[in-house]
Each structure stands twice: as structure tokens, then as C-alpha cells.
Amino acid sequence: MKVSDLLRTFTVLFLAAFLVISCSSAGGDKNQAVDFIKKEAERKVDVLIGGKLVTSFCWPVNVYKPIFYPVYTISGTEVTRGFPLRPRAGERNDHIHQVGIWFNYGDVNGVDFWGNGSEGHKSESGGEIRLLKIDNVEGGNGKGTMNISASWQDPSGKELLSERTEFNFFARGKYYIIDRITVLKANDIPVSMKDTKEGMYAIRVARQLEMPSTDDDLLLDQSGSPGAEKAGENIGVTGNYRSSEGKEGDAVWGTRARWMNLTGLINNDEISIVMIDHPDNVSYPTYWHARGYGLFSANPLGAVDFTQGNERVDFSVPAGGEVIFRYRMVINSGMHLTDDIINSIADEFAAEYRQEKGDGR
């Protein structure tokens, strides 16, 4: 065999091996068990992948909405901020209502669900999302499903929207996926969701995943009180946003994109948190209320602030009508996900739910 043929054969084998390793790192073993442990007396349901806790679905009495908290990678790295439920030294103590992963909105018939609790207590004018029931949990090999029912209530306790949500968890080796399919239904009166930047599907991330800043805000010390360290010292801060449109850093705020990837390092562990919009959602591709201080949110219903008044949404649900919101979140560690991998995950999400769920509006 000629040397050139040997080199060609070696190159083919090398590329084949590289592709196998790359696919294994990105997709991994899809046969990890997804399990749920209901602890309703503790107001939570633990979610385990491969026997390891990755998050808990919980409804604390002082948070005023159901949340996933805390959130870990499969390797055990916590990616959510601890404050206010479990404050850690070096964290910001701002925006007390931003906890874990949540879904709500800042103006529903004039009621603020987003900011309720921002003063450290329930607001007289704030709305509350009350969990009514864990309808179903079903674990499985590589996939688990949880269905819940909830009620969006104004300060008097009157229901404005009823909610049915299906959460699907998919195990993918080094990363896992949380799909949220939420149906909101209006009752006997129309429900207005007036344009505001305060929404809608969000996560508040750990300090290390924030973007470097020049803030003079004092961070928490070991006792949970403001200490001497300033946010602008940026100790351990490594976060950066990148959108499907190629925008990065602060430039992503208020822009539209089919997905957003937040990357960073926590204890030398390479983290990617990706949020993905669905083509059947309102205002696709969504606007991103993604802030450097750690708020990472998709908001399809707020345009005025994002476009300096050039666009407006002012969405509404007619009496007896309903709307479906579909989002996918990817929690990854050990590597930063590439655009190609994320696009593949986004394509899969779009195809699956469009075919299986339809629109329903």
C-alpha cells in the first residue's frame, strides 16, 4: 500500500473516531433512569437522573409561584443562585423574587405575578400561582414526565388563568433537557397580558455564570449579610451569552433569537445553559430579557422596552380561550455546547412538539 493510501486510511479512521467521541460527549448515554420522588409534605418533588438529584419541583409558601430549585448539572454542579432560600457567600442579594427556574408574567389583567415578593413579603397587588395538584409522575429509561395543575390568582384569590403544564425530562449523558409545555386558559372573562419586559420563562443563575460588571453592589458574606466584596471585583465571574443570531454578551438583551446559550466555569466545570423557543409560540423567535447580573429569561410578550417603543405585543386570551407556551432548557456540564449541537437540539424540539401537540389556540 502506498504511503498516500496509508495516510488517507489513517485520516478516515481518525475522523470516524473523532465523530464517535464527539457524539458520545454531546448526546451521551440516553438510557439513564429518570425518577421522581414525591415529598408533598415538604412541598416538593425531587427529580433524579441516574440516581442523582438534578433539581426539585417545589412550591415554597414565601415564593408565590412553583419553581425548580436548586438546579444541578448531572455532574453535581449547582447552577442556580442560592439567595434567598439558601444564601451563599459571594452572591448578590437583589431581586429576591428571582428564584430557581420559573414561569410567570408581570401584567395579567393589571396584576403583577413576576414581581410578587420583591420586597421580601407578599405584595398587596401581586398575583400568586398556586399549585393545585401533581397530576402525574412517570419515570423511565432516558425520559420522565410530570404533569401539574395550577391556578393564577389575583390578590383577592380570584382565578384569572388556569394552568396545565407537562414537564418532560430527557437524559443525554453530560446534559439533560427540561421541556415545559404550559396551557393557560381564561375563564369567564378575557385576560389581558399587557406588554412588559417583566417575564416570562426564566432562571436566576449562580454568581459564576454572571457576566463581568463594574457594579459597586456589596455581595453577601458568610453570615448572609452584605460584606466587603463588591460585585465589580468579578471574583470567579465567567459568564457569557451567545444567541442563535451570533450576538454575544450585553448585546443579546432585547434581541430576538430562537435560542440563547449561557456559558461559564464553575469550579473549572464548563457549563452551558441553553433556552430554546418553539416555532409555534407567540412572537417567535422570542425576545430575550437576558441580563448580565444573572437573570436569564425568554419573554415573547414584551416588546416596547426591547425595541425602544417601535413594537408592541399586548397579548390577550379570550374568555374561554387558551394559549400554549413551549420551551426547552438544556443543562450541560463538562463542555460548552457548540452552535451546531444546539441547533440540532432546537430542531428536534420544534419537530417533536409541533407534530405531537399541535397549537390548540
Secondary structure, DSSP 4 states (H G I P E B T S, - for coil): --HHHHHHHHHHHHHHHHHHHHHHHHT--TT-EEEEEEEGGGTEEEEEETTEEEEEEE--TTTSS-EEEEEB-TTS-B-B--TTTS--TT-----TT--SEEEEES-BTTBBSSSTTTTSS--TTB-EEEEEEEEEEE-EESEEEEEEEEEEE-TTS-EEEEEEEEEEEEEETTEEEEEEEEEEEE-SS-EEE---SSEEEEEEB-GGGSPP----PEEE-TTSSEEEEEGGG-TT---EEEETTS-BGGGGTT-B-SEEEEEEEETTEEEEEEEEE-TTSTTSSPEEEE-TTSEEEEESS--TTTTTTS----EEE-TT-EEEEEEEEEEEESSPPPHHHHHHHHHHHHHHHHHHH----
